[in-house]
Amino acid sequence: MWNDFKAFIMRGNVLDLAIAVIIGGAFGKIVTSLVNDIIMPLVGLALGGLSFADRFVALNGQSYPTLEAAKAAGAATLNYGLFINAIIDFVIVAFVIFLLVRTISRFKGPAPIAPATTKACPYCQTVIPLAATRCPNCTSDLAARPA
């Protein structure tokens, strides 16, 4: 059982996935910091000092000066500002992944064209194998007419 487990873990795709998860987690922390510490303060400044992190609605109907004060009072809150931060976070991660995949696909070049394995019957246009000498659909003799 140990040897089977070791063989499973050492397969290339399992190791690749593990490395991707670790790097993805680290990358997520970097993007979260970028959004929370650089982008959102600039957006808040552009919107007149508005901080999305402090935008919330107390569900008990009372007013609190900050989200921390509402949580300290034990009030249930709807934190739509944190949700906006998470959406911006996601959009940035998705855009960076898009750029990364696009760049990698440019380096790969076009996919090689596979040789044709089928042809059209000259009589009925049914798709048939290249080696066929008689059409299975219209039963025409294909050897009599060059394709």
Legacy VTK file of the C-alpha trace (Angstrom):
# vtk DataFile Version 3.0
C-alpha trace
ASCII
DATASET POLYDATA
POINTS 147 float
0.000 0.000 0.000
2.855 2.389 0.823
4.447 1.820 -2.604
1.130 2.531 -4.355
0.727 5.750 -2.363
4.308 6.795 -3.118
3.783 6.104 -6.843
0.568 8.148 -6.777
2.210 11.117 -5.068
5.237 11.073 -7.353
3.191 11.212 -10.559
3.879 14.419 -12.433
0.362 15.800 -12.468
-0.057 15.446 -8.678
3.200 17.302 -8.044
2.267 19.977 -10.585
-1.086 20.476 -8.891
0.498 20.716 -5.441
3.004 23.299 -6.648
0.235 25.267 -8.393
-1.854 25.365 -5.202
1.100 26.605 -3.136
2.092 29.252 -5.667
-1.566 30.216 -6.160
-1.991 30.773 -2.414
1.094 32.964 -2.272
-0.011 34.850 -5.379
-3.454 35.356 -3.823
-1.865 36.993 -0.778
0.114 39.340 -3.015
-2.990 40.321 -4.983
-5.021 40.804 -1.794
-2.320 43.109 -0.462
-2.223 44.958 -3.789
-5.985 45.512 -3.665
-6.291 46.356 0.043
-3.093 48.368 0.495
-2.587 50.118 -2.855
-5.609 50.083 -5.183
-8.482 50.583 -2.722
-6.864 53.554 -0.922
-6.355 55.228 -4.319
-9.960 54.475 -5.305
-11.114 55.785 -1.918
-9.069 58.949 -2.400
-10.556 59.462 -5.857
-14.045 59.049 -4.381
-13.464 61.674 -1.697
-11.924 59.648 1.112
-14.390 56.743 0.948
-13.017 53.470 2.348
-14.797 50.399 1.010
-13.509 48.263 3.887
-15.627 50.311 6.303
-18.824 50.149 4.247
-21.447 48.017 5.997
-25.061 47.908 7.077
-25.929 46.891 10.631
-28.825 44.462 10.420
-30.185 45.437 13.862
-31.075 48.936 12.581
-28.613 50.812 14.804
-25.812 53.049 13.556
-22.146 52.366 14.307
-19.175 54.567 13.380
-16.991 51.683 12.170
-17.267 48.010 11.318
-15.074 47.187 14.328
-17.476 49.042 16.629
-20.432 47.121 15.219
-18.631 43.803 15.679
-17.588 44.749 19.210
-21.255 45.465 20.003
-22.156 42.029 18.627
-24.294 43.402 15.809
-24.850 41.338 12.691
-23.552 43.273 9.716
-23.813 43.114 5.954
-20.255 43.943 4.846
-20.785 45.041 1.256
-17.508 47.013 1.226
-15.484 43.865 1.900
-17.480 42.168 -0.846
-16.528 44.944 -3.297
-12.877 44.446 -2.294
-13.211 40.700 -2.955
-14.713 41.350 -6.401
-11.855 43.691 -7.316
-9.440 41.063 -5.974
-11.005 38.421 -8.229
-10.977 40.634 -11.317
-7.283 41.389 -10.864
-6.386 37.702 -10.361
-8.475 36.681 -13.386
-6.852 39.385 -15.531
-3.331 38.387 -14.504
-4.086 34.711 -15.213
-5.527 35.713 -18.593
-2.326 37.619 -19.427
-0.190 34.707 -18.259
-2.079 32.115 -20.336
-2.076 34.422 -23.351
1.690 34.931 -23.083
2.373 31.219 -22.671
0.177 30.360 -25.651
2.157 32.830 -27.795
5.391 31.031 -26.925
3.904 27.653 -27.794
3.050 28.718 -31.324
0.261 27.250 -33.420
-0.802 23.681 -32.774
0.486 21.209 -35.364
-2.083 20.256 -37.957
-2.949 16.585 -37.735
-2.993 14.676 -41.018
-6.459 14.051 -42.405
-7.957 10.658 -41.587
-11.228 11.134 -43.454
-12.487 12.385 -46.802
-15.861 13.157 -48.346
-17.496 10.680 -50.703
-17.485 12.354 -54.156
-21.034 11.118 -54.819
-22.979 11.717 -51.584
-20.535 13.865 -49.515
-20.639 11.483 -46.532
-17.476 11.608 -44.407
-15.630 8.314 -44.818
-12.140 6.970 -43.920
-9.320 7.753 -46.351
-8.704 4.064 -47.056
-12.345 3.333 -47.960
-12.888 1.876 -51.436
-16.698 1.841 -51.204
-18.954 4.424 -49.560
-20.930 2.875 -46.675
-23.780 5.334 -47.254
-24.415 5.301 -51.017
-22.358 2.140 -51.782
-20.537 3.880 -54.650
-17.296 2.318 -55.821
-14.650 4.883 -54.892
-11.809 3.101 -56.675
-13.441 3.790 -60.041
-13.321 7.590 -59.554
-10.213 9.305 -58.161
-10.929 11.311 -55.027
LINES 1 148
147 0 1 2 3 4 5 6 7 8 9 10 11 12 13 14 15 16 17 18 19 20 21 22 23 24 25 26 27 28 29 30 31 32 33 34 35 36 37 38 39 40 41 42 43 44 45 46 47 48 49 50 51 52 53 54 55 56 57 58 59 60 61 62 63 64 65 66 67 68 69 70 71 72 73 74 75 76 77 78 79 80 81 82 83 84 85 86 87 88 89 90 91 92 93 94 95 96 97 98 99 100 101 102 103 104 105 106 107 108 109 110 111 112 113 114 115 116 117 118 119 120 121 122 123 124 125 126 127 128 129 130 131 132 133 134 135 136 137 138 139 140 141 142 143 144 145 146
